[in-house]
Each structure stands twice: as structure tokens, then as C-alpha cells.
Amino acid sequence: MPHQCKLILDNYMGHYVPGAPIQGRVLLNLDTDTNLRGVRVELHCKEQTSWLGTESYYDSEAREHKSRDTQFRGDWEVFGANEWLYGDGHTSTTLSVGQHIYPFQLGLQQNIPGSYQCESGSVSYKLVATVDRPMAFDYQDEMLVMVQSPVDLRFIARPEDMMPVTLSDEKSVCCWCCAQGPISMDLELPKATLVPGEELEIKMHLINMSSTNVEGVSLQLTQLITYKVTEPGRDERQDSSKLVELNDVGLGAHGEHTYVFRVALPPTAVLPNFVQCRLFAVEYFYKAVAKLPSVHNNLEVRLAPKVGHIPLGWNGGPAPSAPPKELEAARPYEQPPPSYDSLN
């Protein structure tokens, strides 16, 4: 029977959620009496980013500045936890031949990031079991587990975000040398938060005192994800996607109208949780637009709402024991999760 160190999870159903315990066993099979300092289990939450970019450098031989393709990377351990199941890592003892079983339980914190993977990087959770052997190679087993972490607005929003919001802007339209009257926009929101499953009624009041027609109006909710690298230098990239896009007809010269937009997040919307992360960030933006003819700049009003799964006023106690259905439908990992080596 060969030496074997094996991780076995007792309560893994494809994912964990914040606040849940990770319960399992470390099985150690020995075919000889073995000297060791202990058996431990570790959990690591790690974020990594990587892409091919261009780096400027000075060529001392040619005495000129040049550029070259470079692999940019970022690595950061968000948090880690460990538990000694046998021994303490210092004092050597001897285990007899046979099978030894060491149960463990590691608790996940409440406010932690969720597993995430995209072309530019990943946030991953790795479990590692180690048999610490003095003056010899350690026995190890490791596996990736997925954590689905609903975005909890109670951690990132403020009470005032639940209050109605009014934003205003106006511009004067000029045609060659003649100044026309202003076009003004008032945007009214019932609150500055949004969760899947609710519908918000957002009003846009438009007054067109110019002689130029407004060709159309729109309201968009955009998700902006930022990825950062730190080596060989600091750089970042951004991906944006429209979660909501609503359009309506325009407004003629010297007209006035109130538009009503009913905003709801689709159940398939992926809302990643990057809390505690340094290399990943996500933001959301409302943009209300009154589209003017191409010779003029559009009139725009913007607002950055707080978007998540658990509302600010939710009083159901701790975070749910299972992720919301819309998060389950839109999780960024497909089962099973990738091997840990593929993320390095």
C-alpha cells in the first residue's frame, strides 16, 4: 500500500457560501512507520490576473527607447486559514503503519469574495492537506472549491442610498452663431440601490426650450469590471457590459415630457463579489441620455448605484444559507471548477 494523503469533503455540494463550515477528513495511508511533525489543512483565497501587454524600455546599446511584448501579472492572497489536525509542526513523532483519519472543520467568514474566472484572471479557493515530514518531501493533496458569495448591500451601501434621488442637468444648444434656448433633464430615482427581482420606476423629465429636436432618450445600467496587474509594472484593464438598456421616442422643439423607465435586473445578470480583493473591482452606472443631432453633444446624466443580491434593509438575520436563485443561474464557474495548476 503506497503512502497516500487524501482530502475528502463531507458537505460539498458544488459550492460553499459565506458563513458556512467546510467539513471534511484527511486520510493518511502509511505502508511503514513514518516520522512526521504533524498533519494540517489550509484554505487559501487567491486572486490572480494576467495578460500580454506592451512595455517601454531603454535599449542602452542602440541608445533609444523601444517597446516589447510583456506578460503582465498580479498575484495576491486575499486571506488564508489553517488548522493542525495532528502535531504542531515542531515536534517530531512517529505514526504507525495503516490508515489514519483526521476530521476537520474550517469556517468561512461572512464578508468574502466569490469564486470568479474570466480571460483576464480569477479569484479561487484552494484547500491543501499536508503531512509535514522532517528531512523529507511532504505528502500533500489539494483541490479547488467554489464559493458563491452574494453581494450584500448591508456591507457596501448607506442608509441614504435608500432615499429618493434627483439629478439635474441642462445645456444650451447653439446653431452656428445663434444661441437657442436650453434643454434640461431631471432624473428621479426612488433609491440608489438595486437587487434582482425588484423593479424600479425611474422618471426622466425633459424640457426642450430650443428649436432643435431631441432624437431619442435612453436609460442604461452598465457594469464596469476593472482588472489590475502589479508586475513588471502597474496597469489595468476594464470590461463593460450593459445590464439594462431602455429606449424611448424623442421630443420636439419647445416641448416637455416625462418619461417613465421601469428598470429590472435580468435573472441571468452576473454580479461578482470582489470584497477584500485588490486586483478586481466592480462598479455600476446609470446613464440617462437625450440624443441630439450629430452636430451637438448629447445631454447626459449619470449616477453610480449600489447593486447586489441582499438588500440594505434586509432583516432576515445572517446571509442566506444558499445563494439566491439568480446567483445560482449566473455563477461564473461551470462545474467542475478548473484545476489549481490551470490558474497558475
C-alpha positions, 0 to 999 in steps of 0.5 A: 500500500503506497503512502497516500494523503487524501482530502475528502469533503463531507458537505460539498455540494458544488459550492460553499457560501459565506458563513458556512463550515467546510467539513471534511477528513484527511486520510493518511495511508502509511505502508511503514512507520513514518516520522512526521511533525504533524498533519494540517489543512489550509484554505487559501483565497487567491486572486490572480490576473494576467495578460500580454501587454506592451512595455517601454524600455531603454535599449542602452546599446542602440541608445533609444527607447523601444517597446516589447511584448510583456506578460503582465501579472498580479498575484495576491492572497486575499486571506488564508486559514489553517488548522493542525489536525495532528502535531504542531509542526515542531515536534517530531513523532512517529505514526504507525503503519495503516490508515489514519483519519483526521476530521476537520472543520474550517469556517468561512467568514461572512464578508468574502469574495466569490469564486470568479474566472474570466480571460483576464484572471480569477479569484479561487479557493484552494484547500491543501492537506499536508503531512509535514515530514522532517528531512523529507518531501511532504505528502500533500493533496489539494483541490479547488472549491467554489464559493458563491458569495452574494453581494450584500448591500448591508456591507457596501451601501448607506442608509441614504442610498435608500432615499429618493434621488434627483439629478439635474442637468441642462445645456444650451444648444447653439446653431452656428452663431445663434444661441437657442434656448436650453434643454434640461433633464431631471432624473428621479430615482426612488433609491440608489440601490438595486437587487434582482427581482425588484423593479424600479420606476425611474422618471426622466423629465425633459424640457426642450426650450430650443428649436432643435429636436431631441432624437431619442432618450435612453436609460442604461445600467452598465457594469464596469469590471476593472482588472489590475496587474502589479508586475513588471509594472502597474496597469489595468484593464476594464470590461463593460457590459450593459445590464439594462438598456431602455429606449424611448421616442424623442421630443420636439422643439419647445416641448416637455415630457416625462418619461417613465423607465421601469428598470429590472435586473435580468435573472441571468445578470452576473454580479461578482463579489470582489470584497477584500480583493485588490486586483478586481473591482466592480462598479455600476452606472446609470446613464440617462441620455437625450440624443441630439443631432450629430452636430451637438453633444448629447445631454447626459446624466449619470449616477453610480448605484449600489447593486447586489443580491441582499438588500440594505434593509434586509432583516432576515438575520445572517446571509442566506444559507444558499445563494439566491436563485439568480446567483445560482443561474449566473455563477461564473464557474461551470462545474467542475471548477478548473484545476489549481495548476490551470490558474497558475 
